[in-house]
Amino acid sequence: MGEKDLTEKILEDYNDIFADIVNVLLFDGKKEVDEHMLYNMTVHSQYKDDKEMLHEQERDVAKYWKNGNLEIAMFGIENQSKAEKRMPVRVFGYEGASYRGQYNKKNIAPVITLVLYFGTESRWREPKNLKSLINIPEGLGEYVNDIRINVFEIAWLSKEQINKFTSDFKIVANFFVNKRRNKNYVPDDKTTFRHVDEVLKLLSVMTGDNRYEEILADKKGVKNMCDVAQRLEDRGMKRGIQEGMEQGIQQGIQRGGNYMIYSLVQDGLISPETGADRLGISVKKLKANMMNTGYQYPDGE
């Protein structure tokens, strides 16, 4: 499993995050799902391909919603940084396995999958239902079962929707919305973190910017995204100073090497041709450089 999936799973596997996502995206912010009524379920299932080879498929996060011993529903979350054309096939496989697992149960709970799309460059333009991917012979369309996927474009959530989140996912959603609007967005969210490590790791992986995760090495005093922005600025300044010093050292070494060649040519220890060759320049350029820096070019040249 990729680092992205693992990082997202760490954040969303917290019940407060999971319940918040479900409540806002499915129930318009109403507190229908209590985090204490959520229980982890297996994310692994198996299937055979057309060659009878057994494969394992794995959801990102999956939980039971229970009231006592009664299972009300099964929720699964799938995270996507890019739109995937065959996502309906994947979701069909996940949900089919979940329903098959309930075959011998007295009451079958509904299975609902939320596809969270974190892309910021464009909206989800790939198919959202299974039949869109199938070449169905004429006359069979009404007999082919369809499945529709529930895609939620996080970077396109409205301000009203974002304000309904009460967990750290509000910070995540706000970040991606602003990142979509401005690629150079400097985090200015003052919402206090609850799961600071997991949020920063998620942002690091999803943006490809390792600085967010580097902050974890010394996150003391990081309480919100404003603190994160300050740390990023401080790290940028330190890095700029360090790079400037290193560049100056390299230039000094190069300049010192040039002066050494000038001195050897001036003292007649090497010929101008040899000096020019070592510096990768013409003899004419060597003479001009030596005279401009106060060295004496050999007489007679």
N, C-alpha and C positions, 0 to 999 in steps of 0.2 A: 504494500500500500504506500502511496506517495506521501511525502512530508506534508503536503497541503491537506490531504484528507485527515491525517493524524492530528494536525494542529486544529482544524475546524472541529473535529470530534471532541477534543479536549474541552473546548469552550461550550459547545452545544449539548454535551452530555450532562452538564449541570442542570438539575431539574428547574431551577429558577429561570435559566435562559430558555430551556426547551418550552416550558409552560408559557413564558412571555411571548415567544415566537408564535405558538399556536393560537394564543388568545388574541393577539393583534391581527394576524393574517387570516385567521378563520372566523373569529368571533368579533371582529371590529373593536378589539380592546376590552371587551367584557371579560371579567374574571371567571370564565366558565371552568377552566382547567386549573386545579390547585396543584402546585408543585409536589405536595405531599401525597397526591393521588397518582403519581407517575412512577412506574417501575420499569427497570431495564428488561428488555427482551433480547433474544439472540439476534445478532445481525448477520449470521451466516446461514446460507441455504445452498442446496446443490441442484444441479440439473445435468441432463445428458444431451450432448450435441447430436447431430445427425449421423455421427460415426460411433455412437454409443460410448463416447468418452465422457467420463464424469468430471464436472467442473464445479468449483465453489464460487458462489457470488456473495458479496458482502455489502450490506447497506452502510451508510455513514453513521447514522444514529437511529435507533428504533426503541420505542417505549410503549408499554401498556398504559392505558388510562383506566383505572379501576375505582370502583366504589365498594369497598369491602372486598369480597371475593368475586364480585361481578365485573367482568371486563366490558367496559363501555365502548372502547375503540382501541385500535392500534395505530400509532402514528410513526411515520418514518420521515427522516429529513435527508435529502440528497443535496450536496453542495456542488455548484458548477461555477468555475471562473470563465468558462467558454461555453457557448451554446453547442449542444451535442445533437446531431441530426437524429440519432437512433435512441434518444432518451425514452420515448414511449415503450420501446422494446424492453429496456432495462427495468423500467417501472412495472411493466406487465409481469416480468419475471419475479421481481420482489414481492409484488402483491399476490401473485398466484401462489407462491410458496407459502405466504402467510395464511392464505385461505386454506390451502391444503393441510397446513399444520393444525387447523381447527376442525378437521373432518369428523373426528369422533366426539367433539364437544356438543353439549346440549344446545348452547346458544352461540351463534357465530357473530363475532364482533366485526364491525366495518373496519376496513384497512384504508388509511389515508396517507398519501405521500406528498410532502411539500418539497418542491425543487427550488432551492434558493440560488438564484443567479446573481453573482457578484461582478459580472462584467461591467465596465464603464465606457467602453468604446462604442458599443452599439447595443440595441435592444435584442431580445431573443427573437430571432427570425426563423428558427428551425421548426419543424412540425411539432404540434402539441397533442396529436392524437395518433393512434396506431394505424388506422386505415389510410392515413396520408402517406404511409410508407409502403403500403401493399398494393401490388398490381392485381386487382381483383377481377376475375373473368366476369363477363356480362351475365347477369342473372343470379349471381351469388352474393352480391353486396349485402342484402338484408340478412344473410345467414352468417356473415363474418362478424364476430364480436369485436367491439371497439373499446379502446380505453383512452381516456383523456388525462393528460398530466397537468398538475397544478404548478405553474411556474410563477414565482414571485421575483420580480426584478428589483433587487434591493436598492440599487443606485438610482432608481426612478420612483421610489416611494415619496409620497407627498409629505410636507411638513406636518400636516395633521396626523398622518399615520405614524410618523417617527415619534411624535410627542406622546403617543399612546403606549409606547414601550416603557417599561419600568425597570428593566434589567440592564446589564452591560451591553445587550444587543442594540440598545438605543445609540450607544457610542459608536458601535460598528456601522450601523445603518447610516447615521449622520455623516460618518467619515466617507463612506462610499458615494453618497449623494453629492457631497461637496467635491470629492475627487473627480466625479464625472463632470461637474460644472467647471472645475478649474484644476488642471493637471498639477499646477504648482501650489495647490491648496496647503496652507499652513494650519495644522490642527488648532482650533480655538474653542473646543468643547470643554466646558467647566464641570461637566457631570462627573461625580466621584466614582472611581473604579471600585468594583467588588472583586473582580477576577483579573487583576492587572497583568499577570504573567500570560494568561491565555489570550487576552485581547491583543497584547503587543505581539505575541507570536503569530496570531492570525493575520494581523496587519502586515507583519514582516513577510510572511509567505505569500499572501494574496497580492501585495504590491511589488514583490521582488526587491524590496528595500531592506537590507539587513540591519540598518541602523536601529529599527524599532526593536529588534531582538537583542541587539548589542546593549541597549539601555538596561536590559535585565541584569547585566553584570553588576550594575550599581543603580538599582531603582529606588534607593532610599529617597523619600521625599516626593516620589512621583504619585500624585493623587488623581490627576486628570490629564486630559489631552493637552491642556495648556502647559502643564509641567513637561510633558513629552516634547512639545514644540521647543521649549526652552532648552531641554537637554540636547535636542537635535542641533539647535543653533550653537550651543556651547561646544558640542563635539565637532561641528563644522569649522568653528573658529580655531580650535586646537589642531584639527587636521590641516587646516590651511597654513597655520604657523609652522607646523612640522614639515609640510611639503615645501614651504618657502625656504626653510633652513636647509633641507636636503638639496633643493635646487641650487641654493647659493653655494653650498659645499661643492657640488658637482661643477658649477661654473668656475669656482675658485681652483679646483684641481685642473680643469681644462686650461684656464688662464695661466696657471703656474707652469703647466707643461709647455705651453706656447713660449713663455718667457725663457724657459730652460733651453729650448731650441734656439731662440734668438741669441742667447748668451753664447752658446756653442759656436754659432755661425760668426758672431762678432769677434770671438777670440781665435777664429781660424781653426778650431778643433774639428769642425765638419764643414763641408762645402755648402754653399747656398742651395745647390741642387739637391743635396741629401736632406737638408733642413726642410726645403719646400716639399719634398717627397714624403717625409715623415708627417708633415702637417696636412698633406693632401691638397696643397694649393700650388699655384704657379710661382716661379721665382720672382716675377714682377710683383705679385701680391705679397710675397714674403718681404721683399725690400720695402714696400710701402708700409707694411705693418710694423716692421722694425723701426723705421724712421718715425712713425706716428707715436710709438711708445718709448722713444728716447734712446733706442739702441743704435749703434753705429754699424752701418753696412760696410763690409770689407772694401778697402780701396781697390780701385781698378775694376770694380764690377759695374 
